[in-house]
Amino acid sequence: MSVKHALLALLEQEPMYGYQLRVAFEERTAGTWPLNIGQVYTTLSRLERDGLVTAGETDSDGHQLYRLTAAGRAEVTAWFGSAVPRTQPARDELAIKLALGVSARDLDLADIIQRQRSATMKALQDYNRLKRKATDLGHELVLDSLIFAAEAEIRWLDHCEAQLRRTADRAVR
């Protein structure tokens, strides 16, 4: 996820200071991706250095407001107009854990799969509960993404479990 582009998209709507950007981001993403305030200000410094935002004017409370430049507006427009690349998928800790667990001694891989399935089912229930309370289309879309990912993970865990059984059956023969 690009914090840079998320902040630019928020600043396209109106000038904001760092804390406002953090709050707006977390509101728009239904609180599912907490954003560290230090990361916000580090990113804003880079955006200013790169000429995508300007800082300077202050609001009535003395907070320094950030505003998009023409280059920043062009950058966010290009970001919205492009597909999200899938060439380098994020590292999946669960896939790595299972891949390494296959060759580990004295490890019950079926138990690991079952514990993960239980945790993912709980997360899925939580996401569905949040979605029922959602009052904003943006929140619903984020929660739909999380729901679909959790459902896919459960299907993948079912597949892993079946593969584990088939491998054990072949070893017995």
Backbone torsions as a table, in degrees:
resi	resn	phi	psi	omega
1	MET	NA	134.6	-177.8
2	SER	-93.3	105.4	176.0
3	VAL	-63.7	-38.5	179.1
4	LYS	-52.9	-53.2	-177.0
5	HIS	-70.3	-34.0	177.3
6	ALA	-62.4	-44.0	179.7
7	LEU	-66.4	-40.3	177.5
8	LEU	-61.6	-42.2	180.0
9	ALA	-62.8	-39.5	178.1
10	LEU	-68.2	-39.5	-179.9
11	LEU	-71.3	-19.2	176.7
12	GLU	-64.0	-28.7	-178.2
13	GLN	-77.6	-40.6	180.0
14	GLU	-171.4	156.0	175.4
15	PRO	-64.5	142.2	179.7
16	MET	-146.0	162.6	171.6
17	TYR	-100.2	169.9	-171.8
18	GLY	-51.9	-49.9	-177.7
19	TYR	-63.9	-38.1	177.1
20	GLN	-61.6	-40.2	179.0
21	LEU	-62.7	-44.0	178.5
22	ARG	-60.0	-48.8	-179.1
23	VAL	-62.4	-44.9	-179.5
24	ALA	-62.5	-41.9	178.8
25	PHE	-61.2	-48.6	-178.3
26	GLU	-66.4	-34.1	175.8
27	GLU	-65.8	-45.0	-177.5
28	ARG	-66.8	-29.0	-179.1
29	THR	-100.4	18.6	176.7
30	ALA	57.4	28.7	177.4
31	GLY	69.7	13.7	-175.7
32	THR	-82.4	-20.7	178.7
33	TRP	-126.9	87.6	179.5
34	PRO	-59.4	142.5	-177.9
35	LEU	-117.6	124.1	179.9
36	ASN	-71.4	131.7	-177.8
37	ILE	-61.9	-33.2	176.1
38	GLY	-62.2	-38.3	177.9
39	GLN	-66.4	-36.3	178.0
40	VAL	-60.8	-50.7	-176.6
41	TYR	-69.9	-34.6	175.6
42	THR	-63.5	-43.8	179.6
43	THR	-65.9	-42.3	178.3
44	LEU	-60.7	-38.6	177.6
45	SER	-61.9	-43.4	178.1
46	ARG	-65.5	-41.4	179.2
47	LEU	-63.1	-38.4	178.1
48	GLU	-67.7	-44.9	177.8
49	ARG	-57.0	-39.2	-177.5
50	ASP	-83.8	1.2	176.4
51	GLY	78.4	18.8	-178.4
52	LEU	-92.8	-22.7	175.2
53	VAL	-137.5	159.7	171.0
54	THR	-122.2	150.6	176.6
55	ALA	-124.5	154.6	177.7
56	GLY	162.7	-68.0	-176.7
57	GLU	-64.8	153.4	-179.2
58	THR	-118.6	154.3	176.8
59	ASP	-84.1	-174.9	-175.8
60	SER	-65.2	-20.5	178.3
61	ASP	-94.7	2.7	178.6
62	GLY	87.8	8.5	178.0
63	HIS	-78.3	137.2	179.0
64	GLN	-75.5	123.0	-178.5
65	LEU	-91.1	143.8	175.5
66	TYR	-108.6	141.7	-176.8
67	ARG	-135.0	144.1	177.0
68	LEU	-68.4	144.2	169.3
69	THR	-95.3	175.9	176.0
70	ALA	-60.1	-39.7	178.4
71	ALA	-65.6	-37.6	177.3
72	GLY	-65.0	-40.4	177.8
73	ARG	-63.8	-41.6	178.4
74	ALA	-64.6	-39.7	179.8
75	GLU	-63.5	-45.6	-178.6
76	VAL	-70.0	-34.9	176.3
77	THR	-63.4	-43.0	178.3
78	ALA	-64.5	-38.5	179.6
79	TRP	-63.9	-46.2	178.5
80	PHE	-65.2	-28.6	-177.6
81	GLY	-85.7	-1.1	-177.9
82	SER	-114.2	155.0	176.4
83	ALA	-77.8	152.4	175.5
84	VAL	-79.3	121.3	-177.0
85	PRO	-68.3	142.8	177.7
86	ARG	-113.4	17.1	-176.2
87	THR	-71.9	-30.7	178.3
88	GLN	-125.4	84.8	-178.5
89	PRO	-63.1	152.0	177.4
90	ALA	-62.2	148.8	176.6
91	ARG	-64.8	132.5	180.0
92	ASP	-104.8	105.8	-176.1
93	GLU	-58.8	-37.3	-179.3
94	LEU	-66.0	-45.0	178.5
95	ALA	-61.2	-41.1	179.0
96	ILE	-65.3	-43.3	179.6
97	LYS	-58.8	-46.4	-179.0
98	LEU	-69.4	-39.4	179.1
99	ALA	-61.8	-40.5	179.0
100	LEU	-78.1	-29.9	180.0
101	GLY	-68.3	-23.8	-179.7
102	VAL	-57.7	-37.7	-176.6
103	SER	-101.5	2.9	179.7
104	ALA	-77.6	143.6	178.6
105	ARG	-80.8	149.9	174.1
106	ASP	53.1	43.4	-179.7
107	LEU	-125.2	131.6	178.8
108	ASP	-94.8	93.1	-177.8
109	LEU	-62.6	-35.3	178.3
110	ALA	-62.1	-36.8	178.1
111	ASP	-67.6	-40.7	177.7
112	ILE	-61.6	-44.1	179.3
113	ILE	-62.2	-43.9	-179.0
114	GLN	-65.7	-41.6	177.8
115	ARG	-62.3	-40.4	179.5
116	GLN	-67.4	-41.3	178.5
117	ARG	-58.4	-43.7	179.0
118	SER	-62.1	-44.0	180.0
119	ALA	-65.4	-40.5	-179.5
120	THR	-69.6	-37.1	176.2
121	MET	-63.0	-41.1	177.7
122	LYS	-63.1	-44.6	178.5
123	ALA	-61.4	-41.2	179.0
124	LEU	-60.6	-43.3	177.1
125	GLN	-62.3	-42.0	178.8
126	ASP	-62.7	-44.6	179.6
127	TYR	-62.4	-42.4	178.6
128	ASN	-64.6	-38.1	177.2
129	ARG	-63.8	-44.4	177.7
130	LEU	-63.3	-38.8	-178.9
131	LYS	-64.8	-38.3	178.3
132	ARG	-61.9	-26.9	-179.5
133	LYS	-94.0	-7.5	-175.3
134	ALA	-63.8	138.3	179.4
135	THR	-117.9	5.8	-173.7
136	ASP	-133.4	136.4	-179.6
137	LEU	-59.3	-39.8	178.3
138	GLY	-58.4	-45.0	177.7
139	HIS	-60.3	-44.7	-179.0
140	GLU	-60.6	-41.8	-178.8
141	LEU	-65.7	-41.7	177.6
142	VAL	-64.0	-45.7	-179.7
143	LEU	-66.2	-37.1	174.8
144	ASP	-58.6	-42.4	178.4
145	SER	-59.8	-44.9	179.6
146	LEU	-67.0	-38.4	178.4
147	ILE	-63.9	-48.0	-179.1
148	PHE	-63.3	-39.2	178.9
149	ALA	-65.4	-41.2	178.5
150	ALA	-65.5	-41.5	177.8
151	GLU	-63.1	-40.6	178.1
152	ALA	-64.9	-39.0	178.8
153	GLU	-63.9	-40.0	178.6
154	ILE	-63.2	-43.3	177.0
155	ARG	-61.4	-41.4	179.7
156	TRP	-65.1	-39.7	177.8
157	LEU	-64.3	-38.2	174.9
158	ASP	-60.1	-43.1	178.4
159	HIS	-62.6	-45.2	179.1
160	CYS	-59.6	-43.1	179.7
161	GLU	-63.0	-42.3	177.9
162	ALA	-64.6	-41.3	177.9
163	GLN	-62.1	-41.3	179.1
164	LEU	-61.2	-43.9	178.5
165	ARG	-64.5	-44.2	179.8
166	ARG	-61.8	-41.3	179.4
167	THR	-65.2	-41.5	178.2
168	ALA	-65.0	-40.4	179.1
169	ASP	-63.1	-40.6	-179.9
170	ARG	-67.5	-36.1	-179.5
171	ALA	-67.8	-30.7	-179.0
172	VAL	-73.3	-32.4	-177.1
173	ARG	-71.5	NA	NA
